[in-house]
Amino acid sequence: MIRLSTRLVEGAVVADMPCSGKSDLLAQLSVIAAENYSVDANAILDGMIERERLGPTGFGGGTAIPHCKVSGIDMPVAVFVRILKPVPYDAVDDEPVDLVCALVSPAQDGASHLRALAEVSRLFRDEKFRAQLRGAADSSAMFAVLTFSEERDAA
């Protein structure tokens, strides 16, 4: 199983990010991913926009998992953000989104991409986990929640 910490760095976890809407969110996620994982922000943004055209990635419960595949990485990477004020996202439950995990996977690796999506969707289905992320004081505390969750699951 892919472990969350192997593709998540502390700089890619952002608490209380100002955001004006879905387009702004996707653009900011792309920049954060590019800065933390040395991938092309434009390729990520284009990939996420293309994926959203297939259907919104709003997962429900105030969460979304925008995702795409790009060249230049060898394993899935993640960006977690908590948005300062929830934004409309066309989620399955029509609720605005405030917790987002963007996944960027290698262009040719469908299996690891699907495993990563499954892992994040399991986390986002857990109401207690969502509450911990929403209650975290700052980005470092969110990172701790994310990495502790993994350690707990491994035990």
The 8 nearest C-alpha neighbors of each residue, nearest first, counted from 0:
[[1, 2, 114, 115, 118, 111, 3, 153],
 [0, 2, 3, 115, 114, 111, 5, 118],
 [3, 1, 5, 4, 0, 149, 6, 115],
 [2, 4, 5, 6, 7, 1, 149, 146],
 [5, 3, 7, 6, 2, 146, 8, 149],
 [6, 4, 3, 2, 7, 1, 8, 76],
 [7, 5, 76, 4, 3, 77, 75, 8],
 [6, 8, 4, 77, 5, 76, 3, 11],
 [9, 7, 11, 10, 6, 4, 12, 35],
 [8, 10, 11, 12, 142, 7, 139, 138],
 [11, 9, 8, 12, 35, 13, 31, 138],
 [10, 12, 78, 9, 8, 31, 35, 79],
 [13, 11, 79, 10, 9, 80, 138, 78],
 [12, 14, 80, 138, 81, 79, 11, 16],
 [15, 13, 138, 81, 137, 16, 80, 12],
 [16, 14, 83, 82, 81, 17, 13, 80],
 [15, 17, 82, 83, 14, 18, 81, 13],
 [18, 16, 83, 82, 15, 19, 84, 24],
 [17, 19, 20, 24, 23, 16, 82, 83],
 [18, 20, 23, 17, 86, 21, 24, 22],
 [21, 19, 23, 86, 22, 18, 24, 87],
 [20, 22, 24, 23, 88, 25, 86, 87],
 [23, 21, 25, 24, 20, 26, 19, 48],
 [22, 24, 26, 20, 21, 25, 19, 27],
 [25, 23, 21, 27, 22, 26, 18, 20],
 [24, 26, 28, 22, 27, 23, 29, 21],
 [27, 25, 23, 29, 24, 28, 44, 22],
 [26, 28, 30, 24, 29, 25, 23, 31],
 [29, 27, 25, 31, 30, 26, 24, 32],
 [30, 28, 40, 26, 32, 27, 44, 31],
 [29, 31, 33, 27, 40, 32, 28, 34],
 [30, 32, 28, 34, 33, 29, 11, 35],
 [33, 31, 29, 35, 30, 34, 36, 28],
 [32, 34, 38, 30, 40, 37, 31, 36],
 [33, 35, 31, 32, 37, 36, 30, 38],
 [36, 34, 32, 33, 37, 31, 11, 10],
 [35, 37, 33, 38, 32, 34, 76, 72],
 [38, 36, 33, 34, 35, 39, 32, 71],
 [37, 39, 33, 36, 40, 71, 32, 72],
 [38, 40, 42, 41, 33, 43, 37, 29],
 [41, 39, 29, 33, 43, 30, 42, 44],
 [40, 42, 44, 43, 39, 45, 29, 30],
 [43, 41, 45, 39, 40, 44, 46, 69],
 [44, 42, 46, 40, 41, 45, 29, 47],
 [43, 45, 41, 47, 46, 29, 42, 26],
 [44, 46, 42, 48, 43, 47, 41, 49],
 [47, 45, 43, 67, 49, 44, 48, 42],
 [46, 48, 50, 44, 67, 49, 45, 66],
 [49, 47, 51, 45, 50, 46, 44, 52],
 [48, 50, 46, 52, 47, 51, 45, 53],
 [51, 49, 47, 52, 53, 48, 46, 67],
 [50, 52, 55, 54, 48, 53, 49, 47],
 [53, 51, 49, 50, 54, 48, 55, 47],
 [54, 52, 51, 50, 49, 55, 48, 56],
 [55, 53, 51, 52, 56, 50, 89, 57],
 [56, 54, 51, 57, 89, 90, 53, 52],
 [55, 57, 65, 64, 63, 58, 54, 51],
 [90, 58, 56, 63, 55, 59, 62, 91],
 [57, 59, 63, 62, 90, 56, 91, 64],
 [60, 58, 92, 61, 62, 91, 90, 57],
 [59, 61, 62, 58, 94, 92, 96, 124],
 [60, 62, 96, 59, 97, 95, 94, 98],
 [63, 61, 98, 96, 58, 59, 60, 99],
 [64, 62, 57, 99, 58, 56, 65, 100],
 [63, 65, 100, 101, 56, 99, 66, 57],
 [66, 64, 101, 56, 63, 47, 102, 100],
 [67, 65, 102, 101, 47, 103, 64, 50],
 [66, 68, 46, 103, 47, 104, 50, 102],
 [67, 69, 104, 106, 105, 103, 46, 70],
 [70, 68, 106, 105, 104, 71, 43, 42],
 [69, 71, 106, 105, 72, 68, 107, 38],
 [70, 72, 38, 69, 73, 105, 106, 39],
 [73, 71, 105, 74, 70, 38, 104, 69],
 [72, 74, 105, 71, 75, 104, 70, 108],
 [75, 73, 72, 105, 104, 76, 6, 111],
 [74, 76, 104, 103, 6, 105, 112, 102],
 [77, 75, 6, 103, 102, 7, 104, 74],
 [78, 76, 102, 7, 101, 6, 103, 100],
 [77, 79, 11, 101, 100, 12, 32, 80],
 [80, 78, 100, 12, 99, 11, 13, 101],
 [81, 79, 13, 99, 12, 14, 98, 82],
 [80, 82, 98, 14, 15, 97, 16, 13],
 [81, 83, 97, 16, 15, 84, 85, 80],
 [82, 84, 15, 16, 17, 81, 85, 18],
 [83, 85, 82, 86, 97, 17, 18, 15],
 [86, 84, 97, 96, 95, 82, 83, 87],
 [85, 87, 95, 96, 20, 88, 84, 21],
 [88, 86, 95, 89, 96, 20, 21, 85],
 [87, 89, 90, 95, 21, 57, 86, 96],
 [90, 88, 93, 55, 87, 57, 91, 94],
 [57, 89, 91, 93, 88, 92, 59, 58],
 [90, 92, 93, 59, 57, 58, 89, 94],
 [91, 93, 59, 90, 94, 60, 58, 89],
 [94, 92, 90, 91, 89, 95, 88, 59],
 [93, 95, 92, 61, 90, 96, 59, 87],
 [96, 94, 87, 86, 85, 61, 88, 93],
 [95, 97, 61, 85, 62, 86, 98, 88],
 [96, 98, 85, 82, 81, 61, 62, 99],
 [99, 97, 81, 62, 80, 96, 61, 82],
 [98, 100, 63, 80, 62, 79, 64, 101],
 [99, 101, 79, 64, 78, 102, 63, 77],
 [100, 102, 65, 78, 64, 66, 77, 99],
 [103, 101, 66, 77, 76, 100, 104, 65],
 [102, 104, 67, 76, 75, 68, 66, 77],
 [103, 105, 75, 68, 112, 74, 69, 106],
 [104, 106, 68, 69, 72, 108, 107, 73],
 [105, 107, 69, 68, 70, 108, 104, 109],
 [106, 108, 105, 109, 68, 70, 69, 104],
 [109, 107, 105, 110, 106, 111, 112, 104],
 [108, 110, 112, 111, 113, 107, 106, 105],
 [109, 111, 113, 112, 108, 114, 115, 107],
 [112, 110, 114, 113, 109, 108, 115, 75],
 [113, 111, 109, 115, 110, 114, 104, 116],
 [112, 114, 116, 110, 115, 111, 117, 109],
 [115, 113, 111, 117, 116, 112, 118, 110],
 [114, 116, 118, 112, 117, 113, 111, 119],
 [117, 115, 113, 119, 118, 114, 120, 112],
 [118, 116, 114, 120, 115, 119, 113, 121],
 [117, 119, 115, 121, 116, 120, 114, 122],
 [120, 118, 122, 116, 121, 117, 123, 115],
 [119, 121, 123, 117, 122, 118, 116, 124],
 [122, 120, 118, 124, 119, 123, 117, 125],
 [121, 123, 119, 120, 125, 124, 118, 128],
 [122, 124, 120, 125, 121, 119, 129, 62],
 [125, 123, 121, 122, 120, 126, 60, 129],
 [126, 124, 128, 123, 122, 127, 129, 121],
 [125, 127, 129, 128, 124, 130, 123, 60],
 [128, 126, 130, 129, 125, 131, 132, 124],
 [127, 129, 131, 125, 130, 126, 132, 122],
 [130, 128, 126, 132, 131, 127, 133, 123],
 [129, 131, 133, 127, 128, 132, 134, 126],
 [132, 130, 134, 128, 129, 133, 135, 127],
 [133, 131, 129, 135, 134, 130, 141, 128],
 [132, 134, 130, 131, 135, 129, 81, 98],
 [135, 133, 131, 132, 130, 136, 129, 141],
 [134, 136, 132, 140, 141, 133, 137, 131],
 [137, 135, 140, 134, 138, 141, 139, 14],
 [138, 136, 140, 14, 139, 135, 141, 15],
 [137, 139, 14, 141, 13, 140, 12, 142],
 [140, 138, 142, 141, 137, 143, 9, 12],
 [139, 141, 143, 137, 135, 142, 138, 136],
 [142, 140, 138, 144, 143, 139, 135, 132],
 [143, 141, 139, 145, 140, 144, 9, 146],
 [142, 144, 140, 146, 141, 145, 147, 139],
 [145, 143, 141, 147, 142, 146, 148, 140],
 [146, 144, 142, 148, 143, 147, 141, 149],
 [145, 147, 149, 143, 148, 144, 142, 4],
 [148, 146, 150, 144, 149, 145, 143, 151],
 [149, 147, 151, 145, 146, 150, 144, 152],
 [148, 150, 152, 146, 147, 151, 153, 3],
 [149, 151, 147, 153, 152, 148, 146, 154],
 [152, 150, 148, 154, 149, 153, 147, 146],
 [151, 153, 149, 150, 154, 148, 147, 2],
 [152, 154, 150, 151, 149, 148, 2, 147],
 [153, 151, 152, 150, 149, 148, 147, 146]]
